[in-house]
């Protein structure tokens, strides 16, 4: 089951279930049934507003990132879902800090829960830099089913990677 690289740390019994769904060609349709709709957050401006709304709701004291955008250079199948970077500069006699969130452009096409999951993950880095217990508690505070969505996204990545390049839709049984 080494081809299930996105799921490598999950229990063997669960990996067997995933392998069975993949072998029977049912994983894509199961994902499509569970997450049937795409979202309409297609522009960087809409993404910025979406992130700002979530930040304001859950992280009122954290600074709003100066830039939020979809990034074509980040690709989930190559290991990058999103990034949160902070740049510090000396301006005059003051140290100015700006943060930036970049989300892989592929998330434009995925269902809203997957976009929410990655945005919550990146927003959590505004408060907690490392992936520790406090980080994941903050993720769950903002999105109670965070862990299930992360697992389902890993399933989607596994399904997507198993598809021949010419057959792989963004959404299982959907359009490219």
Contact map, one row per residue, 1 for C-alpha under 8 A:
11110000000000100010000000000000000000000000000000000000000000000000000000000000000000000000000000000000000000000000000000000000000000000000000000000000000000000000000000000000
11111001000000000000000000000000000000000000000000000000000000000000000000000000000000000000000000000000000000000000000000000000000000000000000000000000000000000000000000000000
11111000000000000000000000000000000000000000000000000000000000000000000000000000000000000000000000000000000000000000000000000000000000000000000000000000000000000000000000000000
11111111000000100000000000000000000000000000000000000000000000000000000000000000000000000000000000000000000000000000000000000000000000000000000000000000000001000000000000000000
01111111000000000000000000000000000000000000000000000000000000000000000000000000000000000000000000000000000000000000000000000000000000000000000000000000000001000000000000000000
00011111000000000000000000000000000000000000000000000000000000000000000000000000000000000000000000000000000000000000000000000000000000000000000000000000011011000000000000000000
00011111110000100000000000000000000000000000000000000000000000000000000000000000000000000000000000000000000000000000000000000000000000000000000000000010011000000000000000000000
01011111110000000000000000000000000000000000000000000000000000000000000000000000000000000000000000000000000000000000000000000000000000000000000000000000000000000000000000000000
00000011111000000000000000000000000000000000000000000000000000000000000000000000000000000000000000000000000000000000000000000000000000000000000000000000000000000000000000000000
00000011111101100000000000000000000000000000000000000000000000000000000000000000000000000000000000000000000000000000000000000000000000000000000000000000000000000000000000000000
00000000111111100000000000000000000000000000000000000000000000000000000000000000000000000000000000000000000000000000000000000000000000000000000000000000000000000000000000000000
00000000011111110000000000000000000000000000000000000000000000000000000000000000000000000000000000000000000000000000000000000000000000000000000000000000000000000000000000000000
00000000001111111000000000000000000000000000000000000000000000000000000000000000000000000000000000000000000000000000000000000000000000000000000000000000000000000000000000000000
00000000011111111100000000000000000000000000000000000000000000000000000000000000000000000000000000000000000000000000000000000000000000000000000000000000000000000000000000000000
10010010011111111110000000000000000000000000000000000000000000000000000000000000000000000000000000000000000000000000000000000000000000000000000000000000000000000000000000000000
00000000000111111111000000000000000000000000000000000000000000000000000000000000000000000000000000000000000000000000000000000000000000000000000000000000000000000000000000000000
00000000000011111111100000000000000000000000000000000000000000000000000000000000000000000000000000000000000000000000000000000000000000000000000000000000000000000000000000000000
00000000000001111111110000100000000000000000000000000000000000000000000000000000000000000000000000000000000000000000000000000000000000000000000000000000001000000000000000000000
10000000000000111111111000000000000000000000000000000000000000000000000000000000000000000000000000000000000000000000000000000000000000000000000000000000000000000000000000000000
00000000000000011111111100000000000000000000000000000000000000000000000000000000000000000000000000000000000000000000000000000000000000000000000000000000000000000000000000000000
00000000000000001111111111100000000000000000000000000000000000000000000000000000000000000000000000000000000000000000000000000000000000000000000000000000000000000000000000000000
00000000000000000111111111100000000000000000000000000000000000000000000000000000000000000000000000000000000000000000000000000000000000000000000000000000000000100000000000000000
00000000000000000011111111000000000000000000000000000000000000000000000000000000000000000000000000000000000000000000000000000000000000000000000000000000000000000000000000000000
00000000000000000001111111100000000000000000000000000000000000000000000000000000000000000000000000000000000000000000000000000000000000000000000000000000000000000000000000000000
00000000000000000000111111110000000000000000000000000000000000000000000000000000000000000000000000000000000000000000000000000000000000000000000000000000000000000000000000000000
00000000000000000000111111111100000000000000000000000000000000000000000000000000000000000000000000000000000000000000000000000000000000000000000000000000000000000000000000000000
00000000000000000100110111111110000000000000000000000000000000000000000000000000000000000000000000000000000000000000000000000000000000000000000000000000000000100000000000000000
00000000000000000000000011111111000000000000000000000000000000000000000000000000000000000000000000000000000000000000000000000000000000000000000000000000000100100000000000111000
00000000000000000000000001111111100000000000000000000000000000000000000000000000000000000000000000000000000000000000000000000000000000000000000000000000000000000000000000011000
00000000000000000000000001111111110000000000000000000000000000000000000000000000000000000000000000000000000000000000000000000000000000000000000000000000000000000000000000000000
00000000000000000000000000111111111100000000000000000000000000000000000000000000000000000000000000000000000000000000000000000000000000000000000000000001000100000000000000010000
00000000000000000000000000011111111100000000000000000000000000000000000000000000000000000000000000000000000000000000000000000000000000000000000000000000000000000000000000111100
00000000000000000000000000001111111100000000000000000000000000000000000000000000000000000000000000000000000000000000000000000000000000000000000000000000000000000000000000000000
00000000000000000000000000000111111100000000000000000000000000000000000000000000000000000000000000000000000000000000000000000000000000000000000000000000000000000000000000000000
00000000000000000000000000000011111110000000000000000000000000000000000000000000000000000000000000000000000000100000000000000000000000000000000000000000000000000000000000000000
00000000000000000000000000000011111111000000000000000000000000000000000000000000000000000000000000000000000000100000000000000000000000000000000000000000000000000000000000000000
00000000000000000000000000000000001111100000000000000000000000000000000000000000000000000000000000000000000001110000000000000000000000000000000000000000000000000000000000000000
00000000000000000000000000000000000111110000000000000000000000000000000000000000000000000000000000000000000011110000000000000000000000000000000000000000000000000000000000000000
00000000000000000000000000000000000011111100000000000000000000000000000000000000000000000000000000000000000111110000000000000000000000000000000000000000000000000000000000000000
00000000000000000000000000000000000001111100000000000000000000000000000000000000000000000000000000000000000100000000000000000000000000000000000000000000000000000000000000000000
00000000000000000000000000000000000000111110011001000000000000000000000000000000000000000000000000000000000100000000000000000000000000000000000000000000000000000000000000000000
00000000000000000000000000000000000000111111011000000000000000000000000000000000000000000000000000000000000100000000000000000000000000000000000000000000000000000000000000000000
00000000000000000000000000000000000000001111111000000000000000000000010000000000000000000000000000000000000000000000000000000000000000000000000000000000000000000000000000000000
00000000000000000000000000000000000000000111111100000000000000000001110000000000000000000000000000000000000000000000000000000000000000000000000000000000000000000000000000000000
00000000000000000000000000000000000000000011111110000000000000000000100000000000000000000000000000000000000000000000000000000000000000000000000000000000000000000000000000000000
00000000000000000000000000000000000000001111111111000000000000000000000000000000000000000000000000000000000000000000000000000000000000000000000000000000000000000000000000000000
00000000000000000000000000000000000000001111111111100000000000000001110000000000000000000000000000000000000000000000000000000000000000000000000000000000000000000000000000000000
00000000000000000000000000000000000000000001111111110000000000000011100000000000000000000000000000000000000000000000000000000000000000000000000000000000000000000000000000000000
00000000000000000000000000000000000000000000111111111000000000000000000000000000000000000000000000000000000000000000000000000000000000000000000000000000000000000000000000000000
00000000000000000000000000000000000000001000011111111100000000000000000000000000000000000000000000000000000000000000000000000000000000000000000000000000000000000000000000000000
00000000000000000000000000000000000000000000001111111110000000000001000000000000000000000000000000000000000000000000001000100000000000000000000000000000000000000000000000000000
00000000000000000000000000000000000000000000000111111111000000010000000000000000000000000000000000000000000000000000000000000000000000000000000000000000000000000000000000000000
00000000000000000000000000000000000000000000000011111111100000000000000000000000000000000000000000000000000000000000000000000000000000000000000000000000000000000000000000000000
00000000000000000000000000000000000000000000000001111111111000000000000000000000000000000000000000000000000000000000000100000000000000000000000000000000000000000000000000000000
00000000000000000000000000000000000000000000000000111111111101010000000000000000000000000000000000000000000000000000000000100000000000000000000000000000000000000000000000000000
00000000000000000000000000000000000000000000000000011111111100000000000000000000000000000000000000000000000000000000000000000000000000000000000000000000000000000000000000000000
00000000000000000000000000000000000000000000000000001111111100000000000000000000000000000000000000000000000000000000000000000000000000000000000000000000000000000000000000000000
00000000000000000000000000000000000000000000000000000111111100000000000000000000000000000000000000000000000000000000000000000000000000000000010000000000000000000000000000000000
00000000000000000000000000000000000000000000000000000111111111000000000000000000000000000000000000000000000000000000000000000000000000000000000000000000000000000000000000000000
00000000000000000000000000000000000000000000000000000011111111100000000000000000000000000000000000000000000000000000000000000000000000000000000000000000000000000000000000000000
00000000000000000000000000000000000000000000000000000000001111100000000000000000000000000000000000000000000000000000000000000000000000000000000000000000000000000000000000000000
00000000000000000000000000000000000000000000000000000010001111110000000000000000000000000000000000000000000000000000000000000110000000000000000000000000000000000000000000000000
00000000000000000000000000000000000000000000000000000000000111111000000000000000000000000000000000000000000000000000000000000100000000000000000000000000000000000000000000000000
00000000000000000000000000000000000000000000000000010010000001111100000000000000000000000000000000100000000000000000000000000000000000000000000000000000000000000000000000000000
00000000000000000000000000000000000000000000000000000000000000111111000000000000000000000000000001111000000000000000000000000000000000000000000000000000000000000000000000000000
00000000000000000000000000000000000000000000000000000000000000011111000000000000000000000000000001110000000000000000000000000000000000000000000000000000000000000000000000000000
00000000000000000000000000000000000000000000000100000000000000001111100000000000000000000000000000111000000000000000000000000000000000000000000000000000000000000000000000000000
00000000000000000000000000000000000000000001001100100000000000001111110000000000000000000000000000011110000000000000000000000000000000000000000000000000000000000000000000000000
00000000000000000000000000000000000000000001101100000000000000000011111000000000000000000000000000001110000000000000000000000000000000000000000000000000000000000000000000000000
00000000000000000000000000000000000000000011001000000000000000000001111100000000000000000000000000000111100100000000000000000000000000000000000000000000000000000000000000000000
00000000000000000000000000000000000000000000000000000000000000000000111111000000000000000000000000000111100000000000000000000000000000000000000000000000000000000000000000000000
00000000000000000000000000000000000000000000000000000000000000000000011111100000000000000000000000000001110000000000000000000000000000000000000000000000000000000000000000000000
00000000000000000000000000000000000000000000000000000000000000000000001111100000000000000000000000000001000000000000000000000000000000000000000000000000000000000000000000000000
00000000000000000000000000000000000000000000000000000000000000000000001111110101110000000000000000000011100000000000000000000000000000000000000000000000000000000000000000000000
00000000000000000000000000000000000000000000000000000000000000000000000111111111100000000000000000000001110000000000000000000000000000000000000000000000000000000000000000000000
00000000000000000000000000000000000000000000000000000000000000000000000001111111100000000000000000000001010000000000000000000000000000000000000000000000000010000000000000000000
00000000000000000000000000000000000000000000000000000000000000000000000000111111000000000000000000000000000000000000000000000000000000000000000000000000000010001000000000000000
00000000000000000000000000000000000000000000000000000000000000000000000001111111000000000000000000000000000000000000000000000000000000000000000000000000000000000000000000000000
00000000000000000000000000000000000000000000000000000000000000000000000000111111100000000000000000000000000000000000000000000000000000000000000000000000000000000000000000000000
00000000000000000000000000000000000000000000000000000000000000000000000001111111111000000000000000000001000000000000000000000000000000000000000000000000000000000000000000000000
00000000000000000000000000000000000000000000000000000000000000000000000001110011111000000000000000000011000000000000010000000000000000000000000000000000000000000000000000000000
00000000000000000000000000000000000000000000000000000000000000000000000001000001111100000000000000001111000000000000010001000000000000000000000000000000000000000000000000000000
00000000000000000000000000000000000000000000000000000000000000000000000000000001111110000000000000011110000000000000000001000000000000000000000000000000000000000000000000000000
00000000000000000000000000000000000000000000000000000000000000000000000000000000011111000000000000111100000000000000000001101100000000000000000000000000000000000000000000000000
00000000000000000000000000000000000000000000000000000000000000000000000000000000001111100000000000111000000000000000000000000000000000000000000000000000000000000000000000000000
00000000000000000000000000000000000000000000000000000000000000000000000000000000000111110000000011110000000000000000000000000000000000000000000000000000000000000000000000000000
00000000000000000000000000000000000000000000000000000000000000000000000000000000000011111000000011100000000000000000000000000000000000000000000000000000000000000000000000000000
00000000000000000000000000000000000000000000000000000000000000000000000000000000000001111100001111000000000000000000000000000000000000000000000000000000000000000000000000000000
00000000000000000000000000000000000000000000000000000000000000000000000000000000000000111110001110000000000000000000000000000000000000000000000000000000000000000000000000000000
00000000000000000000000000000000000000000000000000000000000000000000000000000000000000011111111100000000000000000000000000000000000000000000000000000000000000000000000000000000
00000000000000000000000000000000000000000000000000000000000000000000000000000000000000001111111100000000000000000000000000000000000000000000000000000000000000000000000000000000
00000000000000000000000000000000000000000000000000000000000000000000000000000000000000000111110000000000000000000000000000000000000000000000000000000000000000000000000000000000
00000000000000000000000000000000000000000000000000000000000000000000000000000000000000000111111000000000000000000000000000000000000000000000000000000000000000000000000000000000
00000000000000000000000000000000000000000000000000000000000000000000000000000000000000000111111100000000000000000000000000000000000000000000000000000000000000000000000000000000
00000000000000000000000000000000000000000000000000000000000000000000000000000000000000011110111110000000000000000000000000000000000000000000000000000000000000000000000000000000
00000000000000000000000000000000000000000000000000000000000000000000000000000000000000011110011111000000000000000000000000000000000000000000000000000000000000000000000000000000
00000000000000000000000000000000000000000000000000000000000000000000000000000000000001111000001111100000000000000000000000000000000000000000000000000000000000000000000000000000
00000000000000000000000000000000000000000000000000000000000000001100000000000000000001110000000111110000000000000000000000000000000000000000000000000000000000000000000000000000
00000000000000000000000000000000000000000000000000000000000000011110000000000000000111100000000011111000000000000000000000000000000000000000000000000000000000000000000000000000
00000000000000000000000000000000000000000000000000000000000000001111000000000000001111000000000001111100000000000000000000000000000000000000000000000000000000000000000000000000
00000000000000000000000000000000000000000000000000000000000000001011100000000000011110000000000000111110000000000000000001000000000000000000000000000000000000000000000000000000
00000000000000000000000000000000000000000000000000000000000000000001111000000000011100000000000000011111000000000000000000000000000000000000000000000000000000000000000000000000
00000000000000000000000000000000000000000000000000000000000000000001111001000000111000000000000000001111101000000000011000000000000000000000000000000000000000000000000000000000
00000000000000000000000000000000000000000000000000000000000000000000011111110001110000000000000000000111111000000000000000000000000000000000000000000000000000000000000000000000
00000000000000000000000000000000000000000000000000000000000000000000011101100000000000000000000000000011111100000000000000000000000000000000000000000000000000000000000000000000
00000000000000000000000000000000000000000000000000000000000000000000000100110000000000000000000000000001111111000000000000000000000000000000000000000000000000000000000001000000
00000000000000000000000000000000000000000000000000000000000000000000000000000000000000000000000000000011111111100110000000000000000000000000000000000000000000000000000000000000
00000000000000000000000000000000000000111100000000000000000000000000010000000000000000000000000000000000111111000010000000000000000000000000000000000000000000000000000000000000
00000000000000000000000000000000000001100000000000000000000000000000000000000000000000000000000000000000011111100000000000000000000000000000000000000000000000000000000001100000
00000000000000000000000000000000000011100000000000000000000000000000000000000000000000000000000000000000011111110110000000000000000000000000000000000000000000000000000001100000
00000000000000000000000000000000001111100000000000000000000000000000000000000000000000000000000000000000001011111110000000000000000000000000000000000000000000000000000000000000
00000000000000000000000000000000000011100000000000000000000000000000000000000000000000000000000000000000000001111111000000000000000000000000000000000000000000000000000000000000
00000000000000000000000000000000000000000000000000000000000000000000000000000000000000000000000000000000000000111111100000000000000000000000000000001000000000000000000000000000
00000000000000000000000000000000000000000000000000000000000000000000000000000000000000000000000000000000001001111111110000000000000000000000000000001100100000000000000000000000
00000000000000000000000000000000000000000000000000000000000000000000000000000000000000000000000000000000001101111111111000000000000000000000000000000000000000000000000000000000
00000000000000000000000000000000000000000000000000000000000000000000000000000000000000000000000000000000000000011111111100000000000000000000000000000000000000000000000000000000
00000000000000000000000000000000000000000000000000000000000000000000000000000000000000000000000000000000000000001111111110000000000000000000001001001100000000000000000000000000
00000000000000000000000000000000000000000000000000000000000000000000000000000000110000000000000000000010000000000111111111000000000000000000000000000000000000000000000000000000
00000000000000000000000000000000000000000000000000100000000000000000000000000000000000000000000000000010000000000011111111100000000000000000000000000000000000000000000000000000
00000000000000000000000000000000000000000000000000000100000000000000000000000000000000000000000000000000000000000001111111110000000000000010011000000000000000000000000000000000
00000000000000000000000000000000000000000000000000000000000000000000000000000000000000000000000000000000000000000000111111111000000000000010000000000000000000000000000000000000
00000000000000000000000000000000000000000000000000000000000000000000000000000000011100000000000000001000000000000000011111111100000000000000000000000000000000000000000000000000
00000000000000000000000000000000000000000000000000100010000000000000000000000000000100000000000000000000000000000000001111111110000000000000000000000000000000000000000000000000
00000000000000000000000000000000000000000000000000000000000000000000000000000000000000000000000000000000000000000000000111111111100000100110000000000000000000000000000000000000
00000000000000000000000000000000000000000000000000000000000000000000000000000000000100000000000000000000000000000000000011111111110000100000000000000000000000000000000000000000
00000000000000000000000000000000000000000000000000000000000001100000000000000000000100000000000000000000000000000000000001111111100000000000000000000000000000000000000000000000
00000000000000000000000000000000000000000000000000000000000001000000000000000000000000000000000000000000000000000000000000111111100000100000000000000000000000000000000000000000
00000000000000000000000000000000000000000000000000000000000000000000000000000000000000000000000000000000000000000000000000011111111001100000000000000000000000000000000000000000
00000000000000000000000000000000000000000000000000000000000000000000000000000000000000000000000000000000000000000000000000011111111000100000000000000000000000000000000000000000
00000000000000000000000000000000000000000000000000000000000000000000000000000000000000000000000000000000000000000000000000001001111100100000000000000000000000000000000000000000
00000000000000000000000000000000000000000000000000000000000000000000000000000000000000000000000000000000000000000000000000000001111111110000000000000000000000000000000000000000
00000000000000000000000000000000000000000000000000000000000000000000000000000000000000000000000000000000000000000000000000000000011111110000000000000000000000000000000000000000
00000000000000000000000000000000000000000000000000000000000000000000000000000000000000000000000000000000000000000000000000000000001111111000000000000000000000000000000000000000
00000000000000000000000000000000000000000000000000000000000000000000000000000000000000000000000000000000000000000000000000000001001111111100000000000000000000000000000000000000
00000000000000000000000000000000000000000000000000000000000000000000000000000000000000000000000000000000000000000000000000011011111111111110000000000000000000000000000000000000
00000000000000000000000000000000000000000000000000000000000000000000000000000000000000000000000000000000000000000000000000000000001111111111000000000000000000000000000000000000
00000000000000000000000000000000000000000000000000000000000000000000000000000000000000000000000000000000000000000000000000000000000011111111100000000000000000000000000000000000
00000000000000000000000000000000000000000000000000000000000000000000000000000000000000000000000000000000000000000000000000010000000001111111110000000000000000000000000000000000
00000000000000000000000000000000000000000000000000000000000000000000000000000000000000000000000000000000000000000000000110010000000000111111111101000000000000000000000000000000
00000000000000000000000000000000000000000000000000000000000000000000000000000000000000000000000000000000000000000000000000000000000000011111111111100000000000000000000000000000
00000000000000000000000000000000000000000000000000000000000000000000000000000000000000000000000000000000000000000000000000000000000000001111111100000000000000000000000000000000
00000000000000000000000000000000000000000000000000000000010000000000000000000000000000000000000000000000000000000000000100000000000000000111111100000000000000000000000000000000
00000000000000000000000000000000000000000000000000000000000000000000000000000000000000000000000000000000000000000000100100000000000000000011111111000000000000000000000000000000
00000000000000000000000000000000000000000000000000000000000000000000000000000000000000000000000000000000000000000000000000000000000000000011111111000000000000000000000000000000
00000000000000000000000000000000000000000000000000000000000000000000000000000000000000000000000000000000000000000000000000000000000000000001001111111000000000000000000000000000
00000000000000000000000000000000000000000000000000000000000000000000000000000000000000000000000000000000000000000000100000000000000000000011001111111100000000000000000000000000
00000000000000000000000000000000000000000000000000000000000000000000000000000000000000000000000000000000000000000000000000000000000000000001000011111110000000000000000000000000
00000000000000000000000000000000000000000000000000000000000000000000000000000000000000000000000000000000000000000000000000000000000000000000000011111111000000000000000000000000
00000000000000000000000000000000000000000000000000000000000000000000000000000000000000000000000000000000000000001100100000000000000000000000000011111111100000000000000000000000
00000000000000000000000000000000000000000000000000000000000000000000000000000000000000000000000000000000000000000100100000000000000000000000000001111111110000000000000000000000
00000010000000000000000000000000000000000000000000000000000000000000000000000000000000000000000000000000000000000000000000000000000000000000000000111111111000000000000000000000
00000000000000000000000000000010000000000000000000000000000000000000000000000000000000000000000000000000000000000000000000000000000000000000000000011111111100000000000000000000
00000000000000000000000000000000000000000000000000000000000000000000000000000000000000000000000000000000000000000100000000000000000000000000000000001111111110000000000000000000
00000110000000000000000000000000000000000000000000000000000000000000000000000000000000000000000000000000000000000000000000000000000000000000000000000111111111000000000000000000
00000110000000000100000000000000000000000000000000000000000000000000000000000000000000000000000000000000000000000000000000000000000000000000000000000011111111100000000000000000
00000000000000000000000000010010000000000000000000000000000000000000000000000000000000000000000000000000000000000000000000000000000000000000000000000001111111110000000000000000
00000100000000000000000000000000000000000000000000000000000000000000000000011000000000000000000000000000000000000000000000000000000000000000000000000000111111111000000000000000
00011100000000000000000000000000000000000000000000000000000000000000000000000000000000000000000000000000000000000000000000000000000000000000000000000000011111111100000000000000
00000000000000000000010000110000000000000000000000000000000000000000000000000000000000000000000000000000000000000000000000000000000000000000000000000000001111111110000000000000
00000000000000000000000000000000000000000000000000000000000000000000000000000000000000000000000000000000000000000000000000000000000000000000000000000000000111111110000111000000
00000000000000000000000000000000000000000000000000000000000000000000000000001000000000000000000000000000000000000000000000000000000000000000000000000000000011111111000000000000
00000000000000000000000000000000000000000000000000000000000000000000000000000000000000000000000000000000000000000000000000000000000000000000000000000000000001111111000000000000
00000000000000000000000000000000000000000000000000000000000000000000000000000000000000000000000000000000000000000000000000000000000000000000000000000000000000111111101100000000
00000000000000000000000000000000000000000000000000000000000000000000000000000000000000000000000000000000000000000000000000000000000000000000000000000000000000001111111100000000
00000000000000000000000000000000000000000000000000000000000000000000000000000000000000000000000000000000000000000000000000000000000000000000000000000000000000000011111100000000
00000000000000000000000000000000000000000000000000000000000000000000000000000000000000000000000000000000000000000000000000000000000000000000000000000000000000000001111100000000
00000000000000000000000000000000000000000000000000000000000000000000000000000000000000000000000000000000000000000000000000000000000000000000000000000000000000000011111110000000
00000000000000000000000000000000000000000000000000000000000000000000000000000000000000000000000000000000000000000000000000000000000000000000000000000000000000010011111111010001
00000000000000000000000000000000000000000000000000000000000000000000000000000000000000000000000000000000000000000000000000000000000000000000000000000000000000010000001111111111
00000000000000000000000000000000000000000000000000000000000000000000000000000000000000000000000000000000010011000000000000000000000000000000000000000000000000010000000111110111
00000000000000000000000000010001000000000000000000000000000000000000000000000000000000000000000000000000000011000000000000000000000000000000000000000000000000000000000011111111
00000000000000000000000000011011000000000000000000000000000000000000000000000000000000000000000000000000000000000000000000000000000000000000000000000000000000000000000111111100
00000000000000000000000000011001000000000000000000000000000000000000000000000000000000000000000000000000000000000000000000000000000000000000000000000000000000000000000010111110
00000000000000000000000000000001000000000000000000000000000000000000000000000000000000000000000000000000000000000000000000000000000000000000000000000000000000000000000011111111
00000000000000000000000000000000000000000000000000000000000000000000000000000000000000000000000000000000000000000000000000000000000000000000000000000000000000000000000011101111
00000000000000000000000000000000000000000000000000000000000000000000000000000000000000000000000000000000000000000000000000000000000000000000000000000000000000000000000111100111
